[in-house]
Amino acid sequence: MKRTMLLAFLMVSISGMAQQLNYGSGGTVYTSENKKLTSDEVRQLLSKNSEALAEYNAGRNKKTWGNVLFYGGLGLVTVNLATAMTTDNTTSTYNPGDYSPNIKSERSNLTAAIIGGAMIVASIPIKIGYPKRIKKALGLHNNGTASIYESQPTTTLLASANQIGVRITF
């Protein structure tokens, strides 16, 4: 009797730990019950599958580098263009006996804006590619847990001004 109770308890605890993971937008991962998971929680769930964990870490790394390039480039472009718009690179000289001044205008240096634009362009394929890695990692995890996972039914009481009801989700 003790042995069957222990076996039943272990099976229930294993099926509770084996969760189907879903990908949301922006790199967020949700459980099958639509609970949002942090990246540390996802890493903990994927720790048993080294291939899925490596793929997930590669996807998160790509997301980080894509964000660094994109926002760094955006900052360079913004600061350089704002500086160029607010500085006055004109010089004026007055010659004796001349009634009009000589005005010389110099162009602003847009090197930082060009570098920032290149950083933004370089971030686009990186930011497009990271969801594929994360989805692949979640697919590897879900393929391993599909045979032992069973969703638990939930019961919710619904009430409004005109109606009352019970929702059962399987």
C-alpha positions, -999 to 999 in steps of 0.1 A, spaced: 0 0 0 28 24 9 45 16 -24 15 24 -45 8 56 -26 45 67 -31 43 58 -68 11 77 -73 25 107 -55 56 107 -76 36 104 -108 14 134 -98 44 155 -89 62 147 -121 31 155 -142 28 188 -123 63 198 -131 61 189 -168 44 220 -183 38 229 -219 55 262 -226 41 288 -251 59 317 -268 44 352 -265 56 383 -282 88 400 -272 104 369 -259 80 362 -231 72 326 -223 39 314 -208 28 281 -193 -2 263 -206 -23 280 -179 -12 314 -194 11 322 -164 40 345 -175 74 331 -166 106 350 -160 137 339 -179 152 323 -148 121 302 -143 123 291 -180 159 282 -176 150 262 -145 123 243 -164 147 237 -193 176 226 -172 169 189 -177 172 193 -215 206 206 -223 199 211 -260 167 231 -253 185 252 -226 214 260 -250 190 270 -277 170 292 -253 202 309 -240 213 315 -275 180 332 -283 181 354 -252 217 363 -260 206 374 -295 177 394 -281 201 412 -257 226 420 -285 198 431 -308 185 455 -282 219 469 -274 226 476 -311 191 490 -318 188 513 -288 225 523 -289 222 532 -326 189 551 -319 206 570 -292 236 579 -314 214 591 -342 191 611 -318 220 628 -300 239 636 -331 209 650 -350 198 671 -320 233 685 -316 235 693 -353 201 711 -352 209 732 -321 245 743 -329 253 772 -351 285 766 -372 286 800 -389 313 826 -386 310 862 -398 338 886 -404 336 924 -411 360 940 -435 367 977 -431 350 997 -458 327 969 -467 290 973 -458 281 936 -456 297 910 -435 313 878 -449 294 848 -435 308 813 -437 288 783 -427 302 748 -420 283 715 -422 278 696 -389 297 664 -384 272 635 -389 296 606 -383 279 594 -351 245 595 -369 259 573 -397 274 549 -372 241 548 -353 222 541 -385 245 512 -393 239 498 -358 201 500 -363 204 482 -396 227 456 -381 202 449 -353 173 441 -376 183 406 -386 194 398 -350 160 409 -336 142 389 -363 162 358 -356 159 355 -318 123 343 -316 131 314 -339 157 302 -313 133 306 -284 105 288 -302 128 260 -311 139 256 -275 103 255 -263 94 230 -291 122 207 -279 109 210 -243 73 205 -253 81 174 -274 97 158 -243 68 166 -220 39 160 -243 35 124 -233 34 130 -196 16 163 -193 -21 165 -185 -37 199 -179 -56 202 -147 -92 213 -150 -101 246 -134 -134 259 -123 -143 296 -123 -174 313 -110 -186 340 -134 -210 367 -124 -222 399 -139 -252 422 -135 -274 401 -158 -261 365 -154 -242 340 -133 -224 309 -143 -196 284 -139 -168 280 -164 -149 247 -164 -116 247 -183 -99 214 -192 
